[in-house]
Amino acid sequence: MALLWTISLCGLLSLTLSASPECDELVKPLVLTDSSAIHGKWIVLAALGEGTMQKYLGDMTSSWFEITPTSQEGKVLTRWGDRVNGKCLLGSLDATVSGNKASMIFEGVLHEGEYLQSCPDCLVFMDNSRENDVSSRYLFLSKKEGDLKESELETLKKQAECLNIAQETYTYGTTDLCPYEKVSTLQ
């Protein structure tokens, strides 16, 4: 009986934490009147979560992405450069942005997510995907410039806790980025 009571109490505590006023503040959606606030080049500094991208994120040492508008309403072009096992992997894809939500298909898998409020010069994206029977949930923290501060990483961890996202943590550097060439802003 004591075990059942302990399990119930732990369940209630986790529900209370995720519904706490602190969590309400930490997981507020980023208010976007249009997608221009997320345009530009961003450097990925941290990722948290678990799922099908674990090995890739663990082997990655640096990453950047660039979001540019297209001529189609609600569509953006996302280019990226990831340094994985010493090699540069470059790519691009179209994404749909509506409010603070974004969706894209990467390697045949639908990724849907939303942008969350964070530090003034940060961009936090919560990525949800499902491949076969495996669900993946990640939080990515990116900045246009500057290194990852310990306080920013701690806030990201608290956001993940509030969202009940597993906290396998990956951090990345701002040096040794893959080559970057600007693309035209309208496709």
matplotlib code that plots the C-alpha trace (Angstrom):
import matplotlib.pyplot as plt

x = [0.0, 2.8, 4.3, 1.0, 0.7, 4.3, 3.7, 0.5, 2.2, 5.1, 2.5, 0.7, 3.9, 4.9, 1.5, 1.7, 5.2, 4.1, 1.1, 2.9, 3.0, 6.8, 6.1, 3.3, 5.9, 8.6, 6.6, 4.8, 4.6, 6.7, 4.4, 5.0, 2.9, 4.8, 7.8, 10.3, 11.4, 12.8, 14.5, 18.3, 21.2, 21.1, 23.7, 22.4, 24.0, 22.0, 19.5, 17.5, 15.3, 15.2, 14.1, 15.4, 18.0, 20.0, 23.0, 23.1, 22.9, 25.5, 27.9, 27.3, 29.8, 28.4, 25.3, 23.8, 20.6, 19.2, 15.5, 14.6, 11.3, 10.0, 7.5, 4.8, 2.7, 3.6, 6.5, 10.2, 13.4, 15.5, 19.2, 21.6, 25.1, 25.9, 29.4, 29.0, 32.0, 34.2, 32.3, 29.9, 26.4, 24.6, 21.0, 17.8, 14.1, 10.9, 8.9, 5.5, 5.2, 1.9, 1.9, 4.4, 4.1, 6.2, 6.1, 8.5, 9.2, 12.8, 13.9, 10.3, 9.4, 7.0, 8.4, 5.9, 6.7, 6.4, 8.7, 8.8, 9.7, 13.2, 16.1, 15.9, 18.6, 17.6, 15.3, 13.8, 12.0, 10.1, 10.3, 7.8, 8.0, 7.0, 8.8, 7.2, 6.4, 9.0, 8.0, 10.7, 10.6, 13.4, 14.0, 16.6, 18.2, 19.8, 21.3, 22.4, 25.7, 27.5, 28.2, 25.7, 25.4, 24.9, 21.7, 20.3, 21.0, 19.4, 16.3, 16.1, 16.3, 13.5, 11.4, 12.0, 11.0, 7.8, 7.0, 7.9, 10.6, 13.5, 16.6, 19.4, 21.5, 23.8, 25.7, 27.6, 30.3, 30.3, 33.6, 34.3, 31.0, 30.5, 31.0, 28.1, 27.0, 24.1, 21.2, 18.9, 16.0, 13.2, 12.9]
y = [0.0, 2.4, 1.7, 2.6, 5.8, 6.8, 6.2, 8.2, 11.1, 11.1, 11.3, 14.2, 16.0, 15.7, 17.0, 19.8, 20.8, 20.8, 22.9, 25.3, 29.0, 28.8, 26.3, 28.5, 31.2, 28.9, 27.3, 30.4, 30.3, 32.9, 35.6, 36.0, 38.4, 37.1, 34.9, 37.8, 37.5, 34.1, 35.0, 35.0, 32.8, 31.0, 28.8, 25.8, 25.7, 23.1, 20.3, 18.3, 15.3, 11.8, 9.9, 8.9, 11.7, 10.7, 9.3, 12.2, 14.8, 13.1, 12.9, 16.6, 19.2, 22.3, 23.4, 26.5, 27.1, 30.0, 30.8, 33.0, 34.0, 32.8, 34.3, 31.9, 33.1, 31.1, 29.3, 29.7, 28.2, 26.6, 25.9, 24.2, 23.1, 20.4, 19.2, 15.5, 13.2, 15.9, 16.1, 18.9, 18.0, 20.8, 20.8, 22.8, 22.3, 24.2, 24.8, 26.1, 28.7, 29.7, 31.9, 30.3, 26.8, 25.3, 22.1, 20.5, 17.1, 15.9, 12.6, 11.5, 12.3, 15.0, 17.4, 19.6, 22.0, 25.5, 28.3, 29.1, 32.3, 32.4, 34.9, 38.0, 36.8, 33.1, 31.0, 27.9, 25.3, 22.3, 19.6, 16.7, 13.8, 10.2, 7.7, 4.3, 3.6, 5.9, 9.4, 12.0, 15.2, 17.8, 21.3, 23.2, 26.5, 28.7, 32.2, 34.6, 35.2, 34.5, 31.4, 29.4, 30.7, 28.3, 30.2, 29.7, 26.0, 25.7, 27.5, 25.1, 22.1, 23.6, 24.1, 20.4, 19.3, 21.3, 19.7, 16.3, 16.0, 13.6, 15.5, 13.9, 17.0, 18.0, 21.2, 22.6, 25.1, 28.3, 27.5, 25.0, 25.7, 24.4, 26.9, 29.3, 31.0, 33.4, 32.5, 34.9, 36.0, 35.2, 31.8]
z = [0.0, 0.8, -2.6, -4.3, -2.2, -3.1, -6.8, -6.7, -4.8, -7.3, -10.2, -8.5, -7.9, -11.5, -12.6, -10.1, -11.4, -15.0, -14.1, -11.8, -12.3, -13.0, -15.7, -17.1, -17.5, -18.9, -21.7, -23.0, -26.8, -28.6, -30.0, -33.7, -35.7, -38.8, -39.3, -39.7, -36.0, -36.7, -40.0, -40.2, -39.3, -36.0, -34.2, -32.4, -28.9, -27.1, -27.7, -25.1, -25.5, -26.7, -29.8, -33.2, -33.5, -30.4, -32.1, -34.7, -32.0, -29.9, -32.9, -33.9, -32.7, -34.2, -36.1, -37.8, -39.7, -41.6, -42.1, -45.0, -46.4, -49.7, -52.1, -50.8, -47.8, -44.6, -46.2, -45.3, -46.6, -43.9, -44.7, -42.3, -41.8, -39.2, -38.4, -37.6, -37.0, -38.5, -41.7, -42.9, -43.7, -45.6, -46.6, -47.1, -46.9, -47.0, -43.8, -43.0, -40.3, -38.8, -35.7, -33.4, -35.0, -37.7, -39.6, -42.1, -43.6, -43.1, -44.6, -45.0, -41.3, -40.4, -37.7, -36.0, -33.3, -31.8, -30.8, -27.1, -25.3, -24.1, -23.5, -25.7, -28.2, -28.1, -30.2, -28.6, -30.8, -29.5, -32.1, -32.1, -34.6, -35.0, -37.1, -37.2, -33.6, -32.1, -30.9, -30.6, -28.6, -28.5, -27.4, -29.4, -28.2, -30.8, -30.8, -33.5, -31.7, -28.5, -26.5, -24.4, -20.9, -18.0, -17.0, -20.6, -20.4, -17.0, -18.2, -21.2, -18.8, -16.7, -19.9, -20.8, -17.3, -17.5, -20.8, -19.6, -22.2, -21.3, -20.6, -22.5, -23.1, -25.9, -26.1, -29.1, -29.8, -31.8, -33.6, -36.3, -38.0, -41.4, -44.3, -44.8, -48.0, -47.9, -50.1, -51.8, -49.6, -52.1, -53.7]

ax = plt.figure().add_subplot(projection="3d")
ax.plot(x, y, z, "-o")
ax.set_aspect("equal")
plt.show()
